[in-house]
Amino acid sequence: VEETELLQKLYDLLTAKEFQTRMEGVALLLDLCKRSPRLISNNIVQIFDYFVLRICDYNKKVKQQALEALALMITMLRGGLNPVLIRLVEAVTNNLNSKHVGIYAA
């Protein structure tokens, strides 16, 4: 039950209207990857349905934070990312031509 509530909170934050709240969702996901990588790996497809949207977010701050968080998550989740790898590569590739220095660097 606790895990379900935590995942619902994560989904709500990642899909919020306010960009600051979506940034909180990205931060929570990164924290959960550190504290509970098994929880994230077991729910990777559902979680990354929402997270990929943040990699493509219209707000530059959210997008940059999501890309930076993804770089850290890759080392934490490793093979757990396999089910979502193609979608992640597509989302990251869409940001390669960004004129925004922070997004391009991330």
C-alpha positions as CSV (number, residue, x, y, z in Angstrom):
1,V,0.0,0.0,0.0
2,E,2.8,2.4,0.9
3,E,4.6,1.8,-2.4
4,T,1.3,2.3,-4.3
5,E,0.8,5.7,-2.6
6,L,4.4,6.7,-3.2
7,L,4.1,5.9,-6.9
8,Q,0.8,7.8,-7.2
9,K,2.5,10.8,-5.5
10,L,5.3,10.5,-8.1
11,Y,2.9,10.3,-11.0
12,D,0.9,13.3,-9.7
13,L,4.1,15.4,-9.3
14,L,5.4,14.5,-12.8
15,T,2.1,15.4,-14.4
16,A,1.4,18.6,-12.5
17,K,0.5,21.9,-14.2
18,E,3.1,24.0,-12.4
19,F,6.7,23.5,-13.6
20,Q,8.1,23.7,-10.1
21,T,5.9,20.8,-9.1
22,R,7.1,18.8,-12.1
23,M,10.6,19.5,-11.0
24,E,9.8,18.2,-7.6
25,G,8.6,15.0,-9.3
26,V,11.9,14.6,-11.1
27,A,13.8,15.2,-7.8
28,L,11.6,12.6,-6.1
29,L,12.2,10.0,-8.9
30,L,16.0,10.5,-8.5
31,D,15.7,10.1,-4.8
32,L,13.7,6.9,-5.2
33,C,16.3,5.6,-7.6
34,K,18.9,6.1,-4.8
35,R,16.7,4.8,-1.9
36,S,14.6,2.1,-3.7
37,P,16.0,1.1,-7.0
38,R,14.0,-2.2,-6.9
39,L,10.7,-0.2,-6.6
40,I,11.7,1.8,-9.7
41,S,12.9,-1.2,-11.6
42,N,9.7,-3.2,-10.9
43,N,7.6,-0.3,-12.1
44,I,9.9,1.1,-14.8
45,V,7.5,1.1,-17.7
46,Q,4.8,3.0,-15.9
47,I,7.1,5.4,-14.3
48,F,9.0,6.2,-17.5
49,D,5.7,6.8,-19.3
50,Y,5.5,10.0,-17.2
51,F,9.2,10.7,-16.9
52,V,9.9,10.7,-20.7
53,L,7.3,13.6,-20.9
54,R,9.6,15.6,-18.6
55,I,12.6,15.0,-20.8
56,C,10.5,16.6,-23.6
57,D,8.9,19.2,-21.3
58,Y,8.2,22.6,-22.8
59,N,9.8,24.3,-19.7
60,K,13.5,24.4,-20.2
61,K,14.2,24.1,-16.4
62,V,12.2,20.9,-16.1
63,K,13.8,19.5,-19.2
64,Q,17.3,20.3,-18.1
65,Q,16.7,18.8,-14.6
66,A,15.2,15.7,-16.1
67,L,18.2,15.2,-18.5
68,E,20.6,15.7,-15.6
69,A,18.7,13.3,-13.4
70,L,18.6,10.7,-16.2
71,A,22.4,10.8,-16.4
72,L,22.6,9.9,-12.7
73,M,19.8,7.3,-13.0
74,I,21.5,5.4,-15.7
75,T,24.3,4.4,-13.3
76,M,21.9,3.5,-10.6
77,L,19.4,1.5,-12.6
78,R,21.6,0.0,-15.3
79,G,19.9,-3.0,-16.8
80,G,16.6,-2.1,-15.2
81,L,16.3,0.6,-17.9
82,N,16.2,-2.0,-20.7
83,P,12.4,-2.0,-21.1
84,V,12.4,1.7,-21.7
85,L,15.7,2.2,-23.4
86,I,14.4,2.9,-26.9
87,R,11.9,5.6,-25.7
88,L,14.7,7.2,-23.6
89,V,17.1,7.3,-26.6
90,E,14.4,8.9,-28.7
91,A,13.6,11.5,-26.1
92,V,17.2,12.4,-25.4
93,T,17.9,12.5,-29.2
94,N,15.2,15.1,-29.6
95,N,17.2,17.4,-27.3
96,L,20.5,17.2,-29.1
97,N,19.9,20.2,-31.3
98,S,18.7,22.4,-28.4
99,K,19.9,26.0,-28.6
100,H,19.7,26.2,-24.8
101,V,23.2,25.6,-23.4
102,G,22.0,23.8,-20.2
103,I,19.8,21.4,-22.1
104,Y,22.5,20.7,-24.7
105,A,25.1,20.1,-22.0
106,A,22.8,17.8,-20.0
